[in-house]
Amino acid sequence: MQNAIDLAIKGKYTNSPNPNVGCVIAEGDKILSKAYHCKSGEDHAEVIALKNLKKKVNKKMVMYINLEPCCHTGKTGPCTKTIINSGIKNIEVAMLDPNPIVKGKGVKHLRKNGIKVNVGLCRNEAIKINKDFITRHKKNRPYIVLKQAISADFRITNPQNKWISSKLSRDDSHFHRAESCAILVGSNTVRKDDPRLNVRLSKEKLLISEKIRQPVKIILDSKLSLNINKYKVFKGKAKKIIFNSLQTKLDHKRNIDYIKIKKEKFGLDLNSIMKILANDYEIKRLLVEPGKELFSNFLNKEIFDEIIYYKSSVFIGNLGMHNINITKSYLKNRSLILDSVKILSNDVKIRYILKE
Ligand SMILES: NC(=O)c1ccc[n+]([C@@H]2O[C@H](COP(=O)([O-])OP(=O)(O)OC[C@H]3O[C@@H](n4cnc5c(N)ncnc54)[C@H](OP(=O)(O)O)[C@@H]3O)[C@@H](O)[C@H]2O)c1
């Protein structure tokens, strides 16, 4: 099963909105076939592993899958049907599919057709690699990662230099962009930084052979005050969504969706935005690159799952903007768990997970 889980992760840059799924077919200790799900609309891992199997199926063979096989027709047919037709009689599934269309039904269908299915092997590891997919189906919002580059004195802007963190940190952050279905920023960040919000890594670096998936670009601009002819983020073919408080309309030519959202005291209603992203855009993983205001608001509302800091060793002082509105207090009901720390030349990457 660990092999299936390791394989599943390979799909993380290309498979959204689908989950990471790997499949191994073994006889005793010998792996006979293995596969992972690469892209929505293409074959699922179980189907590819069966297609790649060179030996005739026998009763000793076991199929290991990190997620319950689907039993419905979506962009592809039900995997349970292919498995039943293959003659495989033993299946290990790490966890049930949290998607209500499938949940438990896939396993039930297989058992009904005489297949022995055991659920739960390496369950915790399986949950870990599909936290985004699970969050989308269970919480009706994307898995939200807040990422900031901060100085040693917690400043996020530097009047002396465009960048706060090192080149190594910036390259590392592009892996997070690549893994995310969408990137979200506030209007001031567009105005001040004019970011492109794209992935600038090669396929070789991501270890993929498919075309790089560019994330959806999301901007919070209540009053539609940004000039879309001026800023880089509005250029290019990638889908753009501008959440605002004025109008809903679709600009097909520029691939921009304008969506009207109610305004609250500190900005657009983040809960409604997250619901729309999960349901209408099938965003399972969202990377937020927030300035002070947006970061403070996500923390205040406690809607996020991870914080990633790239902390540099420079001191910026009062001319730099603090990363958070320090007049407020945050996370009164929740706490963070330190997940990992990584040294990146003169910076340190710190990853926190919000405790459930
Ligand atoms: N070091 C880093 O990692 C990093 C990352 C990002 C940004 N930055 C820096 O941060 C600075 C900008 O920070 P900032 O605090 O001024 O602005 P911000 O957080 O980038 O954007 C805030 C603006 O977004 C809009 N907004 C709409 N709904 C919101 C909501 N629910 N919560 C919060 N904002 C909402 C509001 O403008 P409207 O009224 O127009 O809607 C608000 O003024 C820039 O100078 C940039 O360089 C640094």
The ligand as a MOL file (V3000), in Angstrom:
LIG
                    3D

  0  0  0     0  0            999 V3000
M  V30 BEGIN CTAB
M  V30 COUNTS 48 52 0 0 0
M  V30 BEGIN ATOM
M  V30 1 N 5.9540 39.1530 1.3910 0
M  V30 2 C 4.8800 38.5280 0.9680 0
M  V30 3 O 4.7870 37.3040 0.9860 0
M  V30 4 C 3.7310 39.3350 0.4070 0
M  V30 5 C 2.6370 38.6690 -0.1460 0
M  V30 6 C 1.5830 39.4240 -0.6330 0
M  V30 7 C 1.6450 40.8050 -0.5420 0
M  V30 8 N 2.7150 41.3940 0.0010 0 CHG=1
M  V30 9 C 2.7490 42.8860 0.1190 0
M  V30 10 O 1.6150 43.2830 0.8380 0
M  V30 11 C 1.2550 44.5670 0.4200 0
M  V30 12 C -0.2490 44.6320 0.3050 0
M  V30 13 O -0.8510 44.2800 1.5270 0
M  V30 14 P -2.1880 44.9820 1.9960 0
M  V30 15 O -2.4610 44.5750 3.3770 0
M  V30 16 O -2.1160 46.4450 1.6970 0 CHG=-1
M  V30 17 O -3.2740 44.4250 0.9820 0
M  V30 18 P -3.7120 42.9520 0.5090 0
M  V30 19 O -3.8620 42.0960 1.6770 0
M  V30 20 O -2.8650 42.5520 -0.6080 0
M  V30 21 O -5.1330 43.3180 -0.1120 0
M  V30 22 C -6.1190 43.8660 0.7110 0
M  V30 23 C -7.2430 44.3740 -0.1390 0
M  V30 24 O -7.9580 43.2870 -0.7080 0
M  V30 25 C -9.3200 43.6120 -0.8070 0
M  V30 26 N -10.1490 42.6650 -0.0930 0
M  V30 27 C -11.3730 42.2560 -0.5040 0
M  V30 28 N -11.9120 41.3950 0.3480 0
M  V30 29 C -11.0130 41.2480 1.3530 0
M  V30 30 C -11.0450 40.4930 2.5460 0
M  V30 31 N -12.0740 39.7030 2.8590 0
M  V30 32 N -10.0050 40.5630 3.3720 0
M  V30 33 C -8.9560 41.3450 3.0780 0
M  V30 34 N -8.8720 42.0920 1.9560 0
M  V30 35 C -9.9040 42.0490 1.1000 0
M  V30 36 C -9.4870 44.9960 -0.1590 0
M  V30 37 O -9.4110 45.9530 -1.1870 0
M  V30 38 P -10.7180 46.4230 -1.9900 0
M  V30 39 O -11.4540 47.3190 -1.0640 0
M  V30 40 O -10.1540 47.0640 -3.1880 0
M  V30 41 O -11.4790 45.1960 -2.2760 0
M  V30 42 C -8.2700 45.1110 0.6880 0
M  V30 43 O -7.8940 46.4410 0.8940 0
M  V30 44 C 1.9420 44.8340 -0.8890 0
M  V30 45 O 2.8310 45.9030 -0.7490 0
M  V30 46 C 2.6750 43.5760 -1.2080 0
M  V30 47 O 3.9800 43.8120 -1.6920 0
M  V30 48 C 3.7680 40.7040 0.4670 0
M  V30 END ATOM
M  V30 BEGIN BOND
M  V30 1 1 1 2
M  V30 2 2 2 3
M  V30 3 1 2 4
M  V30 4 1 4 5
M  V30 5 2 4 48
M  V30 6 2 5 6
M  V30 7 1 6 7
M  V30 8 2 7 8
M  V30 9 1 8 9
M  V30 10 1 8 48
M  V30 11 1 9 10
M  V30 12 1 9 46
M  V30 13 1 10 11
M  V30 14 1 11 12
M  V30 15 1 11 44
M  V30 16 1 12 13
M  V30 17 1 13 14
M  V30 18 2 14 15
M  V30 19 1 14 16
M  V30 20 1 14 17
M  V30 21 1 17 18
M  V30 22 2 18 19
M  V30 23 1 18 20
M  V30 24 1 18 21
M  V30 25 1 21 22
M  V30 26 1 22 23
M  V30 27 1 23 24
M  V30 28 1 23 42
M  V30 29 1 24 25
M  V30 30 1 25 26
M  V30 31 1 25 36
M  V30 32 1 26 27
M  V30 33 1 26 35
M  V30 34 2 27 28
M  V30 35 1 28 29
M  V30 36 1 29 30
M  V30 37 2 29 35
M  V30 38 1 30 31
M  V30 39 2 30 32
M  V30 40 1 32 33
M  V30 41 2 33 34
M  V30 42 1 34 35
M  V30 43 1 36 37
M  V30 44 1 36 42
M  V30 45 1 37 38
M  V30 46 2 38 39
M  V30 47 1 38 40
M  V30 48 1 38 41
M  V30 49 1 42 43
M  V30 50 1 44 45
M  V30 51 1 44 46
M  V30 52 1 46 47
M  V30 END BOND
M  V30 END CTAB
M  END
